[in-house]
């Protein structure tokens, strides 16, 4: 998998994501001109509440959205 934000100007990236940009440069990656390799992390698998297409759970009037669902 790759993260590609090269459609944005380099100035936009360095202003909006300064720490990420600096840390990646220190590691030899420049995300401004080209995609950079990424891997899924535990953060992306935090969910676990089963919902339907409207966010409803199996508990009456209980909805789950976002990362929890």
MDTraj code that builds the backbone (N, CA, C; nanometers):
import mdtraj as md
import numpy as np

residues = "UNK UNK UNK UNK UNK UNK UNK UNK UNK UNK UNK UNK UNK UNK UNK UNK UNK UNK UNK UNK UNK UNK UNK UNK UNK UNK UNK UNK UNK UNK UNK UNK UNK UNK UNK UNK UNK UNK UNK UNK UNK UNK UNK UNK UNK UNK UNK UNK UNK UNK UNK UNK UNK UNK UNK UNK UNK UNK UNK UNK UNK UNK UNK UNK UNK UNK UNK UNK UNK".split()
xyz = np.array([
    [0.0835, -0.1159, 0.0000],
    [0.0000, 0.0000, 0.0000],
    [0.0887, 0.1230, 0.0000],
    [0.0363, 0.2268, -0.0596],
    [0.1103, 0.3524, -0.0664],
    [0.0205, 0.4697, -0.0305],
    [0.0788, 0.5714, 0.0292],
    [0.0112, 0.6972, 0.0554],
    [0.0591, 0.7945, -0.0501],
    [-0.0346, 0.8493, -0.1261],
    [0.0021, 0.9424, -0.2334],
    [-0.0712, 1.0740, -0.2129],
    [0.0036, 1.1759, -0.1749],
    [-0.0521, 1.3092, -0.1585],
    [0.0203, 1.4059, -0.2528],
    [0.0816, 1.3494, -0.3560],
    [0.1611, 1.4293, -0.4491],
    [0.0771, 1.5269, -0.5314],
    [-0.0548, 1.5125, -0.5279],
    [-0.1396, 1.6071, -0.6005],
    [-0.1483, 1.7421, -0.5290],
    [-0.1025, 1.7468, -0.4045],
    [-0.1005, 1.8722, -0.3283],
    [0.0370, 1.9365, -0.3407],
    [0.0432, 2.0688, -0.3381],
    [0.1728, 2.1363, -0.3443],
    [0.2587, 2.1019, -0.2217],
    [0.3897, 2.1006, -0.2404],
    [0.4828, 2.0692, -0.1316],
    [0.4632, 2.1637, -0.0140],
    [0.4358, 2.2900, -0.0405],
    [0.4150, 2.3880, 0.0667],
    [0.2922, 2.3512, 0.1515],
    [0.1870, 2.3031, 0.0867],
    [0.0672, 2.2610, 0.1590],
    [0.1010, 2.1479, 0.2554],
    [0.1746, 2.0501, 0.2078],
    [0.2094, 1.9340, 0.2903],
    [0.2965, 1.9755, 0.4082],
    [0.3985, 2.0563, 0.3830],
    [0.4891, 2.0957, 0.4918],
    [0.4197, 2.1859, 0.5932],
    [0.3186, 2.2621, 0.5519],
    [0.2463, 2.3486, 0.6454],
    [0.1406, 2.2718, 0.7248],
    [0.0724, 2.1788, 0.6600],
    [-0.0357, 2.1066, 0.7259],
    [0.0121, 1.9840, 0.8043],
    [0.1229, 1.9272, 0.7643],
    [0.1762, 1.8075, 0.8291],
    [0.3256, 1.8238, 0.8577],
    [0.3642, 1.9286, 0.9301],
    [0.5070, 1.9575, 0.9464],
    [0.5864, 1.8466, 1.0157],
    [0.5324, 1.7893, 1.1214],
    [0.6083, 1.6864, 1.1939],
    [0.6192, 1.5583, 1.1123],
    [0.5108, 1.5189, 1.0492],
    [0.5153, 1.3991, 0.9650],
    [0.6154, 1.4199, 0.8522],
    [0.6088, 1.5363, 0.7889],
    [0.6986, 1.5673, 0.6772],
    [0.8439, 1.5629, 0.7225],
    [0.8750, 1.6271, 0.8347],
    [1.0132, 1.6293, 0.8857],
    [1.0609, 1.4897, 0.9258],
    [0.9765, 1.4158, 0.9948],
    [1.0158, 1.2805, 1.0365],
    [1.0407, 1.1899, 0.9172],
    [0.9575, 1.1995, 0.8155],
    [0.9783, 1.1171, 0.6967],
    [1.1056, 1.1567, 0.6230],
    [1.1328, 1.2873, 0.6143],
    [1.2570, 1.3315, 0.5494],
    [1.3785, 1.2760, 0.6226],
    [1.3722, 1.2743, 0.7561],
    [1.4836, 1.2201, 0.8357],
    [1.5042, 1.0715, 0.8091],
    [1.3977, 1.0032, 0.7690],
    [1.4071, 0.8604, 0.7381],
    [1.4361, 0.8347, 0.5898],
    [1.4501, 0.9421, 0.5125],
    [1.4825, 0.9278, 0.3712],
    [1.3622, 0.9196, 0.2793],
    [1.2444, 0.9582, 0.3291],
    [1.1237, 0.9577, 0.2464],
    [1.0729, 1.0997, 0.2285],
    [1.0427, 1.1346, 0.1067],
    [0.9826, 1.2650, 0.0772],
    [0.8459, 1.2407, 0.0163],
    [0.7408, 1.2680, 0.0931],
    [0.6079, 1.2374, 0.0437],
    [0.5526, 1.3442, -0.0489],
    [0.6255, 1.4538, -0.0719],
    [0.5713, 1.5575, -0.1594],
    [0.5723, 1.5209, -0.3078],
    [0.6755, 1.4542, -0.3618],
    [0.6741, 1.4288, -0.5053],
    [0.6242, 1.2907, -0.5468],
    [0.6119, 1.1973, -0.4508],
    [0.5823, 1.0593, -0.4903],
    [0.5127, 0.9846, -0.3772],
    [0.4488, 0.8733, -0.4071],
    [0.3873, 0.7921, -0.3019],
    [0.4931, 0.7325, -0.2098],
    [0.4561, 0.7125, -0.0840],
    [0.5452, 0.6471, 0.0111],
    [0.4790, 0.5182, 0.0592],
    [0.5578, 0.4156, 0.0882],
    [0.4999, 0.2889, 0.1344],
    [0.4430, 0.3029, 0.2760],
    [0.3292, 0.2409, 0.2985],
    [0.2672, 0.2394, 0.4311],
    [0.2213, 0.0971, 0.4619],
    [0.1956, 0.0712, 0.5884],
    [0.1413, -0.0581, 0.6297],
    [0.0264, -0.0323, 0.7268],
    [-0.0712, -0.1197, 0.7286],
    [-0.1796, -0.1033, 0.8269],
    [-0.1233, -0.1144, 0.9685],
    [-0.1836, -0.0429, 1.0605],
    [-0.1423, -0.0477, 1.2004],
    [-0.2627, -0.0858, 1.2858],
    [-0.2373, -0.1171, 1.4096],
    [-0.3440, -0.1580, 1.5003],
    [-0.4541, -0.0529, 1.5082],
    [-0.4189, 0.0730, 1.4926],
    [-0.5171, 0.1812, 1.4986],
    [-0.6318, 0.1571, 1.4006],
    [-0.6029, 0.0979, 1.2884],
    [-0.7050, 0.0793, 1.1857],
    [-0.7903, -0.0448, 1.2102],
    [-0.7603, -0.1201, 1.3134],
    [-0.8392, -0.2395, 1.3434],
    [-0.8995, -0.2317, 1.4835],
    [-0.9262, -0.1112, 1.5300],
    [-0.9796, -0.0929, 1.6650],
    [-1.1290, -0.1220, 1.6739],
    [-1.1997, -0.1139, 1.5640],
    [-1.3445, -0.1314, 1.5659],
    [-1.3852, -0.2705, 1.6076],
    [-1.5122, -0.2894, 1.6272],
    [-1.5560, -0.4215, 1.6645],
    [-1.7046, -0.4319, 1.6919],
    [-1.7760, -0.3201, 1.7004],
    [-1.9195, -0.3242, 1.7218],
    [-1.9863, -0.3444, 1.5864],
    [-2.0636, -0.4502, 1.5754],
    [-2.1297, -0.4814, 1.4487],
    [-2.2528, -0.3920, 1.4326],
    [-2.2622, -0.3298, 1.3147],
    [-2.3732, -0.2399, 1.2842],
    [-2.4303, -0.2728, 1.1473],
    [-2.5502, -0.2205, 1.1218],
    [-2.6069, -0.2329, 0.9876],
    [-2.5659, -0.1103, 0.9070],
    [-2.6207, -0.0963, 0.7878],
    [-2.5799, 0.0140, 0.6997],
    [-2.6206, 0.1512, 0.7521],
    [-2.7014, 0.1564, 0.8570],
    [-2.7432, 0.2829, 0.9175],
    [-2.6763, 0.3081, 1.0529],
    [-2.5808, 0.2232, 1.0909],
    [-2.5101, 0.2396, 1.2172],
    [-2.5820, 0.1826, 1.3372],
    [-2.6920, 0.1096, 1.3155],
    [-2.7679, 0.0516, 1.4272],
    [-2.7008, -0.0752, 1.4773],
    [-2.6969, -0.0900, 1.6082],
    [-2.6465, -0.2133, 1.6686],
    [-2.7651, -0.3025, 1.7024],
    [-2.7388, -0.4141, 1.7683],
    [-2.8488, -0.5030, 1.8071],
    [-2.9151, -0.4592, 1.9376],
    [-2.8709, -0.3483, 1.9959],
    [-2.9345, -0.2909, 2.1145],
    [-3.0263, -0.1778, 2.0696],
    [-3.1489, -0.1769, 2.1173],
    [-3.2474, -0.0773, 2.0772],
    [-3.1980, 0.0649, 2.1036],
    [-3.2072, 0.1498, 2.0032],
    [-3.1686, 0.2915, 2.0068],
    [-3.0204, 0.3137, 2.0389],
    [-2.9346, 0.2144, 2.0078],
    [-2.7912, 0.2266, 2.0298],
    [-2.7223, 0.2209, 1.8940],
    [-2.6523, 0.3283, 1.8606],
    [-2.5842, 0.3397, 1.7329],
    [-2.4341, 0.3447, 1.7540],
    [-2.3592, 0.2992, 1.6570],
    [-2.2145, 0.3075, 1.6622],
    [-2.1647, 0.3594, 1.5276],
    [-2.0735, 0.4556, 1.5330],
    [-2.0187, 0.5115, 1.4096],
    [-1.8669, 0.5271, 1.4244],
    [-1.8031, 0.5567, 1.3147],
    [-1.6600, 0.5836, 1.3174],
    [-1.5767, 0.4609, 1.3474],
    [-1.4689, 0.4816, 1.4215],
    [-1.3733, 0.3733, 1.4466],
    [-1.4297, 0.2612, 1.5305],
    [-1.5328, 0.2891, 1.6093],
    [-1.5875, 0.1834, 1.6944],
    [-1.6660, 0.0812, 1.6132],
    [-1.7180, 0.1211, 1.5000],
    [-1.8033, 0.0293, 1.4227],
    [-1.7231, -0.0529, 1.3235],
])
top = md.Topology()
chain = top.add_chain()
for i, resn in enumerate(residues, 1):
    res = top.add_residue(resn, chain, resSeq=i)
    for name in ("N", "CA", "C"):
        top.add_atom(name, md.element.get_by_symbol(name[0]), res)
traj = md.Trajectory(xyz[None], top)
